[in-house]
Amino acid sequence: MDSVEADQSEAFLAVLETGSFSAAGRRLGRDGSVVSRRVAALETRLGIRLLERSTRRVSATEAGRLFRERIREAMDMVRHAQETVRAMSSLPSGHLRLSLPVAFGRIWIAPRLPEFLARYPGIRIDVSYSDRYVDLIAEGFDVGVRIGEMQDSRLIGRRLATTRRLLCAAPSYLDARPALTEADDLLQHECTCFTRLSTHPVWHLHRDGRSRALKVNSRLEMDDAQAVVQAALAGSGVIMATDWLVGRELAEGRLVHVLPDWQVRGETGVSVVRASIKHEPAKTRAFVEWIAGIFAKPPWL
């Protein structure tokens, strides 16, 4: 229904509720002749008379009574829809679509989602795990979690945590190999490489103003970060991995941080992003605040 049709229907209902064109005009803030023309235009458009007119009274025809019932039903539905949507702005509820990076989402977010659902019983969640670039707006996602720097100016981001890359290896591997004290010592070691690293197969390290770019020896290369970690746990060699990916293994002693005095180039971060904060649904606000609380102290540290 466009604005002209809406005005015509409003005029029709006002006439029936007030009993005359002049009274309807006063209610609507229009001249009675304007109301009369709108009702006449409505009858012309529908091709049937809706009102019986006399000098004393105006009443609905059979078609007019039917039309009035249907219009009121439609207006009630619109009003209910508005109330429902308005409630969504204050009460967290509805369908929340999330886009999460595969490894980070599986390790650090998926186990906590039942906690979020328990807190907000009116929300249901649909999660998509992917490491490709996801266009949140075009693909209809409410919220996304991103690793790395913000690249889409259309999105609003909130940094959850800063991350850094580490060099590590399993104790079983290190026990049988030469000591690692300087960056160049890596050239005497087996390294398991993550091929999706932007600088692959070169590792960039720096310490005290000195920088080294090393093309490491690698007989095992993989395009899955979690698989790289699993290989390292089995003794494949030294790996470069983000702290959130190996935090548990380091804490449990299953991996050892090597060359800790050398920093690996590539400090980055984890952010929660959404399309806009203007008129933001309560479900989105609730998730952003909840996940920010989880990572106020990064659980992998």
C-alpha positions as CSV (number, residue, x, y, z in Angstrom):
1,M,0.0,0.0,0.0
2,D,1.5,3.3,-1.1
3,S,0.9,6.7,0.6
4,V,-2.0,7.7,-1.6
5,E,-3.8,4.4,-1.0
6,A,-3.1,4.7,2.7
7,D,-4.6,8.3,2.8
8,Q,-7.7,7.1,0.9
9,S,-8.3,4.2,3.3
10,E,-7.7,6.4,6.3
11,A,-10.3,8.9,5.0
12,F,-12.8,6.1,4.5
13,L,-12.4,4.8,8.0
14,A,-12.6,8.3,9.5
15,V,-15.9,8.9,7.7
16,L,-17.5,5.7,9.1
17,E,-16.2,6.3,12.6
18,T,-17.3,10.0,12.8
19,G,-20.4,9.8,10.7
20,S,-19.7,12.6,8.2
21,F,-17.1,14.0,5.8
22,S,-16.8,17.2,7.8
23,A,-16.3,15.5,11.1
24,A,-13.7,13.1,9.4
25,G,-12.0,16.2,8.0
26,R,-11.7,17.8,11.5
27,R,-10.2,14.5,12.9
28,L,-7.7,14.3,10.1
29,G,-6.9,18.0,9.9
30,R,-8.3,18.3,6.4
31,D,-11.2,20.0,4.8
32,G,-14.3,17.9,4.4
33,S,-14.1,18.2,0.6
34,V,-10.6,16.7,0.6
35,V,-11.9,13.7,2.6
36,S,-14.8,13.3,0.1
37,R,-12.5,13.4,-2.9
38,R,-10.2,10.8,-1.3
39,V,-13.1,8.4,-0.6
40,A,-14.5,9.0,-4.2
41,A,-11.0,8.2,-5.6
42,L,-10.9,5.0,-3.5
43,E,-14.3,3.9,-4.9
44,T,-13.2,4.6,-8.4
45,R,-10.0,2.7,-7.9
46,L,-11.8,-0.3,-6.5
47,G,-14.7,0.0,-9.0
48,I,-17.5,-0.2,-6.4
49,R,-19.4,2.1,-4.1
50,L,-18.4,1.8,-0.5
51,L,-20.6,4.5,1.1
52,E,-24.3,5.4,0.9
53,R,-24.6,9.2,1.1
54,S,-27.6,11.2,2.1
55,T,-28.2,14.7,3.4
56,R,-28.5,13.3,7.0
57,R,-26.1,10.4,7.3
58,V,-23.3,8.4,5.7
59,S,-23.3,4.6,6.0
60,A,-21.3,1.7,4.6
61,T,-22.6,-0.5,1.8
62,E,-22.1,-4.2,2.0
63,A,-18.8,-3.8,0.1
64,G,-17.9,-1.0,2.4
65,R,-18.5,-3.0,5.5
66,L,-16.3,-5.8,4.2
67,F,-13.6,-3.4,3.2
68,R,-13.7,-1.8,6.6
69,E,-13.2,-5.2,8.3
70,R,-10.3,-6.1,6.1
71,I,-8.6,-2.7,6.4
72,R,-8.9,-2.8,10.2
73,E,-7.3,-6.3,10.2
74,A,-4.5,-5.0,8.0
75,M,-3.9,-2.0,10.3
76,D,-3.9,-4.3,13.4
77,M,-1.3,-6.4,11.7
78,V,0.9,-3.4,10.9
79,R,0.5,-2.1,14.4
80,H,1.5,-5.5,15.8
81,A,4.5,-5.7,13.5
82,Q,5.6,-2.2,14.6
83,E,5.2,-3.2,18.3
84,T,7.2,-6.4,17.7
85,V,10.0,-4.7,15.9
86,R,10.1,-1.9,18.5
87,A,10.4,-4.5,21.3
88,M,13.4,-6.0,19.5
89,S,15.3,-2.7,20.0
90,S,15.0,-3.1,23.8
91,L,14.6,-6.8,24.5
92,P,17.3,-9.2,23.1
93,S,15.3,-11.7,21.0
94,G,15.1,-13.1,17.5
95,H,17.4,-14.9,15.0
96,L,21.1,-13.9,15.3
97,R,23.4,-14.8,12.4
98,L,27.1,-15.0,13.2
99,S,30.1,-15.3,11.0
100,L,33.2,-16.7,12.7
101,P,36.7,-17.6,11.6
102,V,37.1,-21.4,11.6
103,A,39.8,-22.2,14.2
104,F,39.3,-19.2,16.5
105,G,35.5,-19.7,16.4
106,R,35.8,-23.4,17.2
107,I,38.3,-23.1,20.0
108,W,37.3,-19.9,21.8
109,I,33.7,-19.1,20.9
110,A,31.7,-22.3,20.2
111,P,32.1,-23.7,23.7
112,R,30.8,-20.5,25.2
113,L,27.7,-20.1,23.0
114,P,25.4,-22.2,25.3
115,E,26.2,-19.7,28.0
116,F,25.0,-16.9,25.8
117,L,21.8,-18.8,24.9
118,A,21.1,-19.5,28.6
119,R,21.4,-15.8,29.4
120,Y,19.1,-14.8,26.5
121,P,16.4,-17.4,26.0
122,G,14.6,-15.3,23.4
123,I,17.6,-15.5,20.9
124,R,18.4,-18.4,18.6
125,I,21.8,-18.5,16.8
126,D,22.9,-19.6,13.3
127,V,26.7,-19.7,13.0
128,S,28.7,-19.9,9.8
129,Y,32.4,-20.8,10.1
130,S,34.6,-19.6,7.3
131,D,38.1,-18.2,6.8
132,R,37.2,-16.5,3.5
133,Y,36.3,-12.8,3.4
134,V,32.6,-12.7,4.3
135,D,30.5,-9.7,3.3
136,L,28.4,-9.3,6.4
137,I,26.0,-6.9,4.7
138,A,25.5,-8.7,1.4
139,E,25.2,-12.1,3.1
140,G,22.8,-11.0,5.8
141,F,25.0,-11.6,8.9
142,D,24.3,-9.6,12.1
143,V,27.7,-9.9,13.7
144,G,31.1,-11.2,12.6
145,V,34.4,-11.9,14.4
146,R,37.5,-11.0,12.4
147,I,41.2,-11.7,12.7
148,G,43.5,-9.0,11.5
149,E,43.0,-5.3,10.7
150,M,39.7,-3.8,9.6
151,Q,39.4,-3.4,5.8
152,D,35.7,-2.7,5.2
153,S,34.9,0.9,6.0
154,R,31.1,0.1,6.0
155,L,31.6,-1.9,9.2
156,I,31.8,-0.8,12.8
157,G,34.5,-2.7,14.7
158,R,35.4,-3.2,18.3
159,R,38.8,-4.7,19.2
160,L,38.4,-7.7,21.5
161,A,42.1,-8.6,22.0
162,T,45.6,-8.1,20.6
163,T,47.4,-11.2,19.4
164,R,50.9,-12.0,18.4
165,R,52.8,-14.7,16.6
166,L,55.1,-17.1,18.4
167,L,57.7,-19.7,17.5
168,C,57.2,-23.0,19.3
169,A,57.9,-26.7,19.1
170,A,57.2,-29.9,21.0
171,P,59.7,-30.9,23.8
172,S,60.2,-34.2,22.1
173,Y,61.5,-32.5,19.0
174,L,63.7,-30.0,20.9
175,D,65.3,-32.7,23.0
176,A,66.9,-34.3,20.0
177,R,68.0,-31.1,18.2
178,P,70.6,-28.3,18.6
179,A,69.8,-25.5,20.9
180,L,67.8,-22.5,19.6
181,T,69.4,-19.3,20.9
182,E,69.7,-17.0,17.8
183,A,67.3,-16.5,14.9
184,D,69.8,-18.0,12.4
185,D,69.7,-21.3,14.4
186,L,66.3,-21.9,12.8
187,L,68.2,-22.7,9.6
188,Q,69.5,-25.9,11.3
189,H,66.0,-27.0,12.2
190,E,63.0,-28.6,10.6
191,C,60.1,-26.1,10.3
192,T,56.4,-26.9,9.6
193,C,54.9,-24.0,7.7
194,F,51.5,-22.5,7.3
195,T,51.2,-21.8,3.6
196,R,48.6,-19.1,4.0
197,L,51.0,-16.9,5.9
198,S,51.4,-13.7,3.7
199,T,55.2,-14.0,3.8
200,H,55.5,-17.8,3.3
201,P,58.1,-19.3,3.1
202,V,60.0,-16.5,4.7
203,W,59.8,-15.8,8.5
204,H,60.5,-12.3,9.7
205,L,62.0,-11.8,13.1
206,H,63.4,-8.8,15.0
207,R,65.1,-8.0,18.3
208,D,66.8,-4.9,19.7
209,G,66.7,-3.1,16.3
210,R,68.0,-6.2,14.4
211,S,65.8,-7.9,11.8
212,R,66.2,-11.2,10.1
213,A,64.2,-12.6,7.1
214,L,64.8,-16.4,7.1
215,K,63.7,-18.8,4.4
216,V,63.3,-21.8,6.7
217,N,63.7,-25.4,5.9
218,S,60.3,-27.1,5.5
219,R,59.5,-30.6,4.4
220,L,55.9,-30.3,5.7
221,E,53.6,-27.4,4.6
222,M,49.9,-27.1,5.3
223,D,47.1,-24.6,4.6
224,D,45.3,-25.3,7.9
225,A,46.6,-23.7,11.0
226,Q,45.2,-26.3,13.4
227,A,46.8,-29.1,11.4
228,V,50.1,-27.3,11.7
229,V,49.8,-27.3,15.5
230,Q,48.8,-31.0,15.5
231,A,51.9,-31.8,13.5
232,A,54.1,-29.8,15.9
233,L,52.7,-31.7,18.8
234,A,53.7,-34.9,17.1
235,G,57.3,-33.6,16.8
236,S,57.4,-32.3,13.2
237,G,59.5,-29.3,14.0
238,V,59.3,-25.6,14.8
239,I,56.1,-23.7,13.9
240,M,55.1,-20.1,13.7
241,A,51.6,-19.7,15.2
242,T,49.4,-17.1,16.8
243,D,49.2,-17.1,20.6
244,W,45.5,-17.8,20.7
245,L,46.1,-20.9,18.6
246,V,48.7,-22.5,20.9
247,G,47.9,-20.9,24.2
248,R,46.5,-24.1,25.8
249,E,49.3,-26.3,24.5
250,L,51.9,-23.9,25.9
251,A,50.2,-23.7,29.2
252,E,50.1,-27.5,29.4
253,G,53.8,-27.8,28.4
254,R,52.9,-29.8,25.2
255,L,54.6,-27.0,23.2
256,V,57.5,-24.8,24.2
257,H,58.0,-21.1,23.2
258,V,61.4,-20.9,21.5
259,L,63.5,-17.8,20.8
260,P,61.2,-15.8,23.2
261,D,63.6,-12.8,22.9
262,W,62.8,-12.5,19.2
263,Q,59.5,-11.0,18.1
264,V,57.8,-12.3,15.0
265,R,56.5,-9.7,12.6
266,G,52.7,-9.7,12.4
267,E,51.1,-8.5,15.6
268,T,47.4,-8.2,14.9
269,G,44.1,-8.5,16.7
270,V,40.6,-10.0,17.0
271,S,37.6,-7.7,16.5
272,V,33.8,-8.1,16.6
273,V,32.2,-6.2,13.7
274,R,28.7,-5.3,12.5
275,A,27.1,-3.2,9.9
276,S,26.0,-0.2,12.1
277,I,25.3,0.8,15.6
278,K,22.5,3.1,14.6
279,H,19.1,1.6,15.6
280,E,21.0,-1.6,16.5
281,P,18.8,-4.5,17.5
282,A,19.1,-5.5,21.2
283,K,20.2,-9.0,20.1
284,T,23.2,-7.6,18.4
285,R,24.1,-5.3,21.3
286,A,23.8,-8.1,23.7
287,F,26.2,-10.4,21.8
288,V,28.8,-7.6,21.3
289,E,28.8,-6.8,25.0
290,W,28.8,-10.5,26.0
291,I,31.8,-11.4,23.7
292,A,33.7,-8.3,24.8
293,G,33.3,-9.5,28.4
294,I,34.7,-12.9,27.5
295,F,37.8,-11.5,25.9
296,A,38.4,-8.6,28.4
297,K,41.2,-10.9,29.6
298,P,42.1,-13.1,26.7
299,P,41.6,-16.7,27.8
300,W,44.7,-18.0,26.0
301,L,47.2,-15.9,28.0
